[in-house]
């Protein structure tokens, strides 16, 4: 436990000391939030209604999807995991400490967004705070799981960036952050349910903000938790210490199993 | 003899079609320092990393402190200390944090004194990325030693170190040996291997081509001992003057250098000859073949084969 706490303390400080992580965890989401608050609300006043959930989703998605996989791939390429391996740091600690510290950074960012959205932009606050927290946790679990899995199975930084973008860009376009789900064509709506932000926005709407959901809100919460936990479990199972790792327990293609909950969620109504 | 701490039996390691290590066997006993020598690509790092549990052998068996490193990596961690040839630490971790971090995972108190001994006393709060290469290697060494492991694996431990730190490292290695630790040392530095190793194994193209104490290894070569002589009036000719047992002669910096198969009669004859010429010896040095000479001989033979 002491080792885990020590590891946690160091990793949390790294999120602030490391300029790249500081940018991804704090600067980028908060600058985007301010930009959206000042510009987007003027263009589309309806956006204000869901400003807080949308910016929560964006912050978590950007920080985790861009920060965690890159951190993991770089650490592996630089031999940091080899040092961890020979000193008995288990993969579960490496991945959970990174996930927990990033989640805490995101909670801080979320708190800043929630506390400032009303005074700055007159954005409505959640009407059910417990549900708001539950959906936020579900969103973090989903994004952490997907992000660590990408980091674990990506053989190189280039590959990791490509996979992260394959998820990030469609999530931004059809995930309900920029464009409401109900404005999408039917085929695009089905496709958008394969992305975690769609489920997070859907659940936030009904459970936290008092707006009707587009499909089962609790179903979305379930998919977020299930998808995240499955991906995280696969990441621990497929963890590799270095590029030539011979102790990996399965082929990286097993990571495709993590898609199942998201594909199944396309059937939700 | 006591049970070996490190046991390598018919170990073979392949990377696709490339044979990195080919059927080698050796043992290292408690408290021994075993030097593994070889040119680049000879298989030293593959052997070390397999013993450390970072790689799995393709055939053969490995045991370290009674543990199979490819199967019980968790059991192995507190038994061994490792300084890898290529490894890293997070760029933002400070020297003290690194010590606390790894000691916590080994379940021991941080050994801050070791940081001071290895010349990092003023770097406690310095981040890893801001340390020089030599300082980074010293930190890696401190981390390998901090939990007082039963077996130490050191891969090129003195590469990039200054003379003072090198001497300090050798003294630490001798202390570790005295407390009963077994050390497997891979190095390119022949003088270091000769000075500090109890036994040596020379790897060439994945095969163990020579093994024994440094003296045994140097004695099994061509066995030519070198006598370097300089006189006041330069009476020695470069034809060897018929000195007994001389195989070849060279001249360098006013010294006549005789390579002899039986150094006693050679030196006696040289002294007698100088006196008989009314000359006077300024300098006479006798050197047995060094490990480096023997290493070059073995590797040259191996390459020519």
Interface residues (C-beta under 8 A of the other chain):
Chain A: X2 X3 X6 X7 X10 X13 X14 X17 X18 X75 X78 X79 X80 X82 X83 X85 X86 X87 X88 X89 X241 X242 X244 X246 X247
Chain B: X15 X52 X53 X54 X55 X56 X73 X74 X77 X78 X80 X82 X84 X86 X87 X88 X89 X90 X91 X92 X93 X97 X100 X101 X102 X104 X105 X106 X107 X127 X140 X143
